Amino acid sequence: MHRRTFLRAGAAALGLSALDASSAWAGWLGAGARAVPSPRQLAWQRAGLGLFVHFGVNTFTDREWGDGTEDPRIFNPTRLDARQWARAARAGGFRTMILTAKHHDGFCLWPSRYTGHSVKNSPWKNGQGDVVREFTEAAHAEGLGVGLYLSPWDRHEPSYGTPAYNDHYVAQLTELLTGYGPLTEIWFDGANGEGPNGKHQEYDWPRFHRTIRALQPGALIFSDAGPDIRWIGNEKGIAGDPDWCAVDPTVVPRPGMSGPEVTRSLQHGNPHGTVWRPGEADVSIRPGWFWHADQDDEVRSADDLLGLYFSSVGRNANLLLNVPPTTEGLFHPTDVERLAEFGERRRRLFSADLASAARASASASDGRARGPQRVVDGDPDSYWSPPGGATTGWVELDLGRPVTFDVVSLREAIAHGQSVEGYTVQGWTGSRWATLSRGTTIGNHKLDRVPPTTASRVRLSVESSLGTPRITGLALHEG
Ligand code: FUL
């Protein structure tokens, strides 16, 4: 349905030329040093889950991509309630919501001063409404972070394809950055087609980024190429394996590059990358990004959503799950139910850590402060490390009794970077060590489904690591 991969190549090219011009973002580490997250990236990675909300004229035209010629009078949600969206997000355990303030059709969900193609010319609330305001207030009221998507590609705006469009875009961005309180993420879509005049736009990315840094220094910037968060390379919610948080800024993506090498870089990152750009996996709960009545019975099941969680969050990426409001301006009851079930499934699965009372030992440790007990103390900042900068070693949990589990959860203390590139998990089943899983990278979070196993001891062996491994979490779950 999406021409995104093709279109992204062009946008990506523009994205990177901007980054090249911005050394502040392109390489804030000294030569030879390993990439580490900024505090805001770290907080974002620990949050893990975001909810995407695609809403706009497409909701009313039953389309995925509007062409900018829509009559604003078609936008008329009958019962819009952003609190309902935010409550559903919270019930699902989401930490942030991101709204399409403007999609490719150029229709603005807030009364922008810079275009007539907006809610102000719709019958909704007699043109006095502001969806972005209702959305941000609802999210804040439910304790959620707020992100906004402002499509660079605008199929309505006449100045598109000329330098004047960059002024227009910055003016709209500024309205969003200054009018709605603190924002946590700005989402730049990679799709870049033609404007109403048949022209392509040269986006002024450094200026867009500077505007965000100046007006919302706490907000993270997502785009294909970063500078804070990279796209994971597909819209299926599947991160690569391995998945490194670091990337090589000369490869992800380079001007003019597209195809398998770019996709590989986005999916897997780069173990020797010099900049930290963790991946975000965006995917919709339905076949489309926008609501279509004929997809009401194609909403992903809780099982399916849990699978997405394992293939994204469980592979060191964040998950951005889209849930589109209907023409009423509400999440459909089926979607609400699935979000709640998804939250409940995760709570059931992860609330009990069957290893939390274990006694830990290790091949060797880098002093008491880096002792093996750190992997079960629940503190994401404490960790076990082998001594003397060693790159291999093992840590073992004595569970005190046979315990049955089928999920192993591993975490590295990524504040110091990401190191592990090969590991094995084994369980002592009473007579032998059975290999339960083998993996490549761990990073912020790695979740391995293993065959249902009853074991009294569990061992994580780090077999290969770029630097000394720092393991902060080894947990066991059943579900
Ligand atoms: C794509 C867009 O073209 C889709 O409509 C959607 O917004 C998705 C998240 O990104 O590039």
Residues whose N, C-alpha, C, O or C-beta is under 5 A from the ligand:
A	BS01	FUL	R4 E64 D189 G190 A191 W289
